Amino acid sequence: MVRLVREIAKEILGEEKANLVWSSLDIVGDIAVIRKPPSIEIEDLMILAEEMLKKLKWLKSVWAAISPSEGSYRLRRLEWLAGEKRTETLYREHGCVFKVDIARVYISPRLSYEHIRIARLVKPGENIINMFAGAGLFSIIIARFAKPARVISIDINEDAYRFMLENIELNKVQGIVIPIKGDALEIIDRYSNNVQRVLIPLPELALKAFPKALRAIDREGYIHVYEFAKARNKLEALEQVEKTYREAIESNRDVAKYSIEGRRIVRSVGPRKYQVVLDVWVKRS
Ligand SMILES: C[S@@+](CC[C@H](N)C(=O)[O-])C[C@H]1O[C@@H](n2cnc3c(N)ncnc32)[C@H](O)[C@@H]1O
């Protein structure tokens, strides 16, 4: 599919610009979102979008993202390119179905592997907190693929919360995924010494959230923290993030023992900017 879009883009924009477009394309259900490269005019993207709609019959709507994810809800500014002027769709991932609105709720198919990777680490009976749950993707995929006792799933965005409620029903994980609307940095304080795993999938608040996540951990458990790093290469990015969190842990009195059991580059998010995840095991003092 990506190859087909690449060919269409090559025909319309030429090889050099086509390369920019296909690497910045996200497909969410029957909607395509093209991150607008600065060197390509919106009118050229409109022609490309029309052509994509003609050739890809399942595709119904094409939008340009004209900003990166921004603000506390992490939303991109969108400009309509072609097809239906609709931003709501059904997005499928790992056999689960999610109702989302790309204009109102954060959604990234680029996190797909992370969603299932974390779900595979969960052991039966775990209590989990997902601090920044969005429309519920991590939480629902965990509930469907593992056997957690509950996944407390917090988001501050009213729309994300509303879609999460609907997605819990759609995927029949009521009573396991527990949705909460509000500020995770405050709500997590209710769960001191309570859970075996915490997810922090919001790099902008990760370092602030981390000590709170530590306090929520029962005797021992895992924290998956997503962070950004500006670095010359991937190895440097991994080392930078690991150093930051080792320092945060080693200066924290709540931790008796720890190990960083996993670290990986989730994706590139710009020139020399990477998203990194650390899987941290901690034993409480
Ligand atoms: C990167 S998105 C999460 C993506 C989601 N985990 C997924 O896999 O699709 C970050 C989310 O954090 C939410 N958020 C931002 N600040 C928050 C806060 N203080 N408390 C709770 N949620 C917050 C945003 O509304 C957004 O939905």
The ligand as a MOL file (V3000), in Angstrom:
LIG
                    3D

  0  0  0     0  0            999 V3000
M  V30 BEGIN CTAB
M  V30 COUNTS 27 29 0 0 0
M  V30 BEGIN ATOM
M  V30 1 C 0.9910 10.8190 23.2770 0
M  V30 2 S -0.6970 10.8180 23.7800 0 CHG=1
M  V30 3 C -0.9550 9.1650 24.3850 0
M  V30 4 C -1.0500 8.1430 23.3290 0
M  V30 5 C -1.7260 6.8830 23.7550 0
M  V30 6 N -1.0820 6.3080 24.9130 0
M  V30 7 C -1.7210 5.9030 22.5830 0
M  V30 8 O -1.0440 4.8930 22.6560 0
M  V30 9 O -2.4180 6.1760 21.6140 0 CHG=-1
M  V30 10 C -0.6560 11.6820 25.2920 0
M  V30 11 C -2.0030 11.8590 25.9510 0
M  V30 12 O -1.7790 12.4470 27.2330 0
M  V30 13 C -2.8760 13.2840 27.5240 0
M  V30 14 N -2.4430 14.2020 28.5930 0
M  V30 15 C -1.6700 15.3040 28.5030 0
M  V30 16 N -1.4430 15.8320 29.7320 0
M  V30 17 C -2.0850 15.0280 30.6140 0
M  V30 18 C -2.2120 15.0220 32.0400 0
M  V30 19 N -1.6350 15.9520 32.7920 0
M  V30 20 N -2.9300 14.0330 32.6020 0
M  V30 21 C -3.5260 13.0790 31.8560 0
M  V30 22 N -3.4510 13.0330 30.5160 0
M  V30 23 C -2.7360 13.9860 29.8880 0
M  V30 24 C -3.2270 13.9290 26.1980 0
M  V30 25 O -4.5480 14.3680 26.1880 0
M  V30 26 C -2.9530 12.7720 25.2120 0
M  V30 27 O -4.1380 12.0770 24.9310 0
M  V30 END ATOM
M  V30 BEGIN BOND
M  V30 1 1 1 2
M  V30 2 1 2 3
M  V30 3 1 2 10
M  V30 4 1 3 4
M  V30 5 1 4 5
M  V30 6 1 5 6
M  V30 7 1 5 7
M  V30 8 2 7 8
M  V30 9 1 7 9
M  V30 10 1 10 11
M  V30 11 1 11 12
M  V30 12 1 11 26
M  V30 13 1 12 13
M  V30 14 1 13 14
M  V30 15 1 13 24
M  V30 16 1 14 15
M  V30 17 1 14 23
M  V30 18 2 15 16
M  V30 19 1 16 17
M  V30 20 1 17 18
M  V30 21 2 17 23
M  V30 22 1 18 19
M  V30 23 2 18 20
M  V30 24 1 20 21
M  V30 25 2 21 22
M  V30 26 1 22 23
M  V30 27 1 24 25
M  V30 28 1 24 26
M  V30 29 1 26 27
M  V30 END BOND
M  V30 END CTAB
M  END
